[in-house]
Amino acid sequence: MVNAVSFKRKAHTNGEGGSNHLHERNKRSFSFNVADLRSVTVKCEGWSYLIFCLRDDTTLPAIHFHQGGSQAFLDSLRKSVQLSESPDDENLLLVGTYSKAFSQSFENLLDDTNYGLVQKFKKDPYTTTFGGFSKVTNYFFDAFRPSESECQQRPAEEMADILGELIPGLEINQQEEPGFEVITRIDLGTRPEVQRREPVLLENWAKHQDSEGRLSNVPHLKHLIFKGGLCHAVRKEAWKFLLGYYPWDSTHEDRKTLQKRKTDEYFRMKLQWKSVSEEQENDLLSPILYVMENEVDAFWCFVSFMDQMHENFEEQMQGMKTQLIQLSTLLRLLDLAFWNYLEAQDSGYLYFCFRWLLIRFKRELHFQDVLRLWEVMWTGLPCQNFHLLVCCAILDSEKQKIMDRHYGFNEILKHINELSMKLDIEEILIKSEAIYMQIKNCKDLPHSVSEILGLNTVTDSSTLETSEYGVLESPQSSPRPAHRQDQAFSNGHGLLQETSRNRCKVAFIS
């Protein structure tokens, strides 16, 4: 697909009789599939511009390259189609054989209503799991990581338009959201200090199992994992429980039977469908495969993970839209001044957080830190949507720099992208948990925030003697010193499990 946006936003009109290829939101914006392209006219009158003619004789508005780049655009286009000069007109390029690979872009993957990603997953879970999502994450990684030269050349308004129109249905408008709730400035009180603990060791994990292998006091065990994570020797077994592959109350024999059945089922599928190449191991799969060291266990754990994550990849990206709305609501509560600053810089949509949410910070953290973060989030503690608080914590650490240096849209996007591999996971988790406790202790918390974090629900552990999260403290777990407690605490993150609540209710971005 080729997507073009106008230099400035225009008011939406319902003009009739316009080309079907024009974008609904802006008559100067359009997109088309290169499979429909018949020719490209190249003109140069002070600056270069291109005119596209489609196979149905539609001529689209010219794309002007005021600062150069037309040749680079054509070079990119040649990777997908064959361009040859017309024998009758030296300024006319004719489009030849269409590249089939390009047609299988993310947009086609999502927009095909008959063979959408979720439908494909149901029919062919093996191939779709290992193949489809790798294309998804690579597509968005490229789309949301513009080059430095692109950021410098494109006006901020145009970059905002590109991100706003890149994903169908992701435009967010507070007037369109049901249950709209205005959040005024609220005194959240002092943010408490938080301490992390040491990772759960093999001995501690073993103490939570009875003679038949059933895990006991699961809420307390989850609390230990949330506070310190797992040592690597425990992960291979513990992740199967955290992801739902193994039931928490299963015995050794139950798990042997389950694993044998799942192994047989896996290899039946593998014979039925094509094999998977190493290139198709995507962002969400690789950490699980690394820990499991077994393709069968990795596959079924990944399937369980995708049960939690599938809304990120469904048609119209409603799951991503919901998370961005919720994140904006939390950020506005936590720091209204920073939220207003982002709004003024055309960054109120928080698109720069898109990749964080899509693949759960996989490309922002070092590999071992990804393992730690994911297992902490899989505990479901201390609230639902904890990953949103993780986003807030990162933004809290960067907000002063962004505002003091007067970063605009392009600079904010560039700055956030450059945080990759520079983040301290322990500092982020401390700050995220502290933000949760600060919000939880607020007496006048807006209903929308309570809904997002699930603070109105009663936990299974509510009948136990409680610490912060309604779980028993273990005398064997000694706290370790808080990491960089001199830093100001901020936003937090959320939990990866489905809830019966309508998570799209409330909130807004602009």
N, C-alpha and C positions, 0 to 999 in steps of 0.2 A: 504494500500500500504506500501511496505518496500522500502525505498530509500537508496542506498549506494553510496558513492563517494570515489574516490581514495585519497591517502594522498597528492599527488602533482598533479598539472594540467599537462596534456600531450597535445602536439600539436594535433589539430583536423586532422583526416585523414578520407578519404572516403573508408576505407577498406571494401572489399566485402566478403560476405560469413560468416560474424560474426553473433553471436546470435542476434535475434531480441530483446532480453531482455536487451542488453547492451545499455547504454546511448549513444546518438549520439555524444555528445561533448567529451566523454572520454571513451576509451575502457575498462578502469578499473572501471568505474562507471556503475551502473545498478539499475533497479527498477523492482519490480514485485508485482502482486496482491496476497495476501495470499490465495485467493480462488484457485489459480493455484498451490499452494505448496503441494507437496506429502510427503516430508520427510526432516529432518534436521539431518545432521551428526555432532556430537560433538567430537572434538579432543582436546587433550592437550599435546603439545610438547614444554615445556618451558613456553608457554602461550596458552590460549584457542583460538580456532577458530572454526567457524561454516561453514558448506557447505550446501547449499540449492539445493534440487532437485525438479524440477517442474513436473507436471503431464504429460507434453509432453516429458519427459526424458531429458530435458535440465538441465545440472549441471552448476550452477553459480560459479563465483570465490569465494574463501573462504574469509570470513570476520574475520580478526584477532583482538583480544582484548589484546593488549600489556599491558594495564594498568588495566586489569580486566573488569568486567561488562557484561560478557557473560551470567551469570545466571540471571542478572536483565533484559537483553534483552529477554531471554526465558520466564521469568515471565510476561513481557509485552505482548509477543506473545500469551501466554496462555489465555489472556483476550479476544482474538479474535478467536483462534482455539483450538482444543483439541489435546494435544501432549501426546502420549503414547509410552513407550519403546518397541522396536521391540523384539519379543521373540527369534530372531536369532542373533541379534547384539546389545549388550548393549550400543554401541555408537550411535545407530540410533534411532531417534525419528520419529514416524509416525504421520502424520497430520490427524485428524479426522474431525468431523463436523465443518463446516465453519460458523462463526458468521455472520448472515445476517446484523446485525446492523453496523458492521465494513465496509461492502461494500458500505454503504451510506456515505462514507467520502466525504470531500470537493472535492477531485480530481475526484471521480466518478460523483459528482454533476455537475461539470463543464465540464468534458470530454465527457459526454454522448451527442453526437451531435443531437440525435433524441429527447431527452427530457432534453435539457439544462435548466438552471435556468430561463433564459429569456422566453423561450418557455413555461415552466411550469407556469411562472407568468401570461402569457397571457391566458392560459387555466384555471388556478385555482388560481386567485390572492389572495384569502383569505388564503388558506392553505400555498401557497408558501411564501406569505409575512410574515406570523407569524412563519412559520416553517423553511423554507430554509435559511434565512439570519442568524438565530440564530446559525445554524450549521456552516455557513461560518465564522462568527466572532469568534466563539469558536475555530474553527480549526486554524485560523491564530493567535489567542491569544496564543494558546499553542505552535504553531510552531515557533513563533518569540520571545518567552520568555524562552530560554534555562535555565536550572537550573545552579546554581553557580558551582556545581561539574562538569557539562558538559563543561562549559566554560573553567574551569581550565584544564580539561583533553584533550580536543581536540585542536590540533594545529590550528593556525589562518587560514592557507591556507585551512584546511579541513572545518572549520566553514564557510569560505567564499564560498566554493564549495556547502555546504549544502544549504545555503540561495540562492545561484545562481541557483541551480537545483531543489529547492523545488516547484517552480511554473512554469509550462510549459509556454514557450514563454516570460519569464520575463528577459532573458539575454539581456543586453543592450550593444550595440557596436556602437560607433560613426560612423564607416564607413558604417553601415547599415542604418543610419538615413538620409533620404532625406533632402535637404536644410541645410546641415551642415554649421555652421557659427562659425568661430574662434572668441572668445571674448578675447581681450587683456586687460591689466590693464587700467581701466578708472577712472579718478578722479570724484567721485560722489559729491564732495563738502561736506560742513558741514551738518550733520543730524539735522533737526530742532527739537525743543522741541514741545511736544504735550500735550494737556490737555484733560482729559475726563470730562464728565458731569454727572449730576444726572440722574437716570433712569426716563423714561417717566411715569408720574402718570396718574391715571384714569381721573382726571380733564382735563389734557392736551390732552389725547386721545379723550375725548368727544368733546373738542373744535374743533377738526378736522373733525367732522361729521355734515352734514346739517340736516334739520328737517326730511328728509326721510331716513337718515342713511348712505348716501354716504360720503365717506372719501374725503376730499379736501386737496389740497397742499400735495399730497403724497410724492413727492421728499423731501420736508422739513421734513415730518414726519419720513421718512426713515433715514434722516440725524440725527435726534434726537435719534432714536433707535440705530444707529451705534455708536454715541458718548457716549451713556449712558446705552443702553439696556432698559429693561422694568421692572417696578415693577411687582411683581408676580400677583397682582390682574388684570393686563391688559393682561397678557400672553394668557389666555384661549381664548380670542377673537382675539388678535393681531396675534398670531401664524397662525391662519387660513388664514389670509391675506398674511402673509409673505411666507407661504408655497404654496399659490396658490389655496387652497381649496375654499376660498371666493374671488371673483373678487373685486378689489379695488373700482370699481364704482358701486357695487351692493347696493340696498336699503335694508331696514329691511325686506320688503316683499319678495324681491328676495332671500334673505338668508333663510327665513323660507321655501319657496318653494323648494329651493335647498336642504336644510337639510332633509326635509321630503322625497324627492326623493332618496337621498343618504341613508337614514335610511332604507327605504323599500328595496333598492337594496342590502344593507349590509346583512339584515336578510334573504333575499332570498338566498344569497350566503352561509350564515351560515347554512341554512337548507340543501342546496345542498351538501356541503362539510363537512367534519368532524370538530368537535369542536377543539379548540386550548387550550392546557394546559398552565398553568402559566409558566412552565419551558421553553416554547418557546418564551417568551418575551425577545427579544434580545437587544443588545446594542443600536441600533438606534431607537428602538420602546419605550423603557422604559421612557425616558424623555418626549416624546410626550404624552404617556398614563398618566403620572403623572400630566402634565399640563392640559390636556383635561378633565380628570375625567369622561370620557365617551368613551366607547369602539368604538362607531360608528364614532364619530369625530376623535378619535385617529387613527382609521384605515384609514380614507380617508386622513388625514394629512400625515400619514406615506406613503401612496401610492404616494402623491405629493412629499414627500421627496425622495422616491426611484426613481421618475422620474429624479431627479437631480443626484442621487448617483449610478444608476444602472450600469454604466460603470466600477465601482470598482469591480463588481462581475461577469462580463461576461467572456466567454471562453477566454483562453489565457491571461487574466488579462491585456489587452491592455490599459485600462483606468489607471490602477496602474502604468504600465510601462511609460505611457506618463507623469504622474504626477512626477514620480521620475526623469525623464529626465528634466522636467521643473524646478524642485526644484534644481537640480544640476546646471543648467544654471544660476539661480538666485544667488545661493550661490557662484558660481565662480565670478560673477560680484561684489558681495558685499564684498567678502573677499577671494582673490585669494590665499593668504598664507595658510589660514585654509583649503581651498579646496584642495590645493596641499598636505597638511599634511594628510588629509583623504585618498587621492589617495595613498599615500605612505604606508598607513596602511591597504590596501585592503578594505577600507570603502568608496571608491568613488561611489559605487552603492547606498549609502545612505539607505540600507535596514533597518537600525535601525529606520528610520522614517516611515516604512511601516504601522505600526499599527496606527500611528497618522493620516495618510491619509485615511486608510481603513474605520475607524469608527469615523473620525473627532474628535480625542482627547478624546473620551468618557472615556477611561480607564486611561487617564493621569491626569484628573482634578477632583476636588470634584464636586459632583452632581450639586450644585447650580451654580458653575462656568461653567459647561457644558451648562446649560440653557442660561447663559449670552453670552457665546461665540457663540452658535448656532444662537441665535436671531440677534446678531450683523452681523454674516456672511450672514444670509438670506436677509439682506437689499440689498445685491449686491453692497455695498459701501466698500471702495472707488474705487474698481477696480474688475475685474474678477480674479479668483484664489487667493483671499485674504488669503485663508487657507495656501497657500505655503509661504506667508510672515510670517504667524504665526510660521510655522516650522523654518524659518530663524531667527526669533526673539528668539526662544528658543535656537537654536544652537549658536547664538551670545552670549547669556548669559553663555553658557557652554564651549565655544571654548578655553578660556584661561586655564581653569582647565584641559581640555583634552590635550592640547599641553604642558603645564608646567609639567604635571605628566607623559608625554610621553606614554600616553595610546595607546595600540595596538588594533587590531581588537576586541579581546574578551573583553578587558577592556572598549572600547567605547560602545559596545553593552550592557554590564552590567550596565555601568554608565547611559546610556539613559533610560534603563528599570527602574532603581531605581529613576528616576525623578518623577515617577507616584505619584500623590497626594502631590507633593512638589512644584508645579508651582503656581505662582501668576498671576491670569488671568488679573488683571488690568495692571500690569507691562508689561505683554506680549502684550496686546492690544495697549498700548501706544507705545511700541517699534515697533510693526508691522505697525502702522499707520505712525510713523516717517520714517520708511524705505520706505514706499510707497511714501511719499512726497519727500524724498531724491532722489529716482529713477526718479520720475516724473519731477523733476527740472533739471535733467541731460540733457545737450544739445546734447551730443553725444551718446545717448542711443542706444545700438545695436537693430537691428530690431527684433531679436528673443525675447528679453525681452519685447519690446513693444507689440508683438503678445501675449505673455503669459499673460500679465496683461491687455490687451485690451486697451492700451493707444492710439491707432490709431482710436478708435471709437468715435463717437459723442454721448453724453448722451442726454436723453430727456429733461433734465433740463438746457440745454445750453443757452436757451433764457432768463432765469431768472437772476435777480441780484444774483451774485454768491459769495459764500465763498470758502473754499478750494475745495469743491466737486460739485460746480455748483448748490447749493441749497440756499434758503433764510435763513438767520439767524433769530432766534426767540428771541425777547427781553425778553421773559419769561424764557429762559433757561440760567441759570448762570453757568459758568464753575466752576468745582471744581479743587482743586490743583492737579497738575500732581503727579503721584505716583512714588516715588523714581527716581526723575529726575537726581540724581547724577550718575545713572548707564549709561553706554554707550548704545546707541540705535543700533539695528540691524534688521535683516530680518523680513519679514512680512507674510501675508497670502492672500488667494484668495477667490473668489466668487463661489457659488455652482450652478450656472445656466448654462444651455447649451448655446453654441454660435454657430453661423454658420461658424465660422472659423475652420480651421483644426488645432486643438490644439496640434497635434503630430508633427507639422513641427518644424524645428530648434532644437537646443540644443543637449546635449550629456552628458554622465556621465564620460567617461574615455577617 
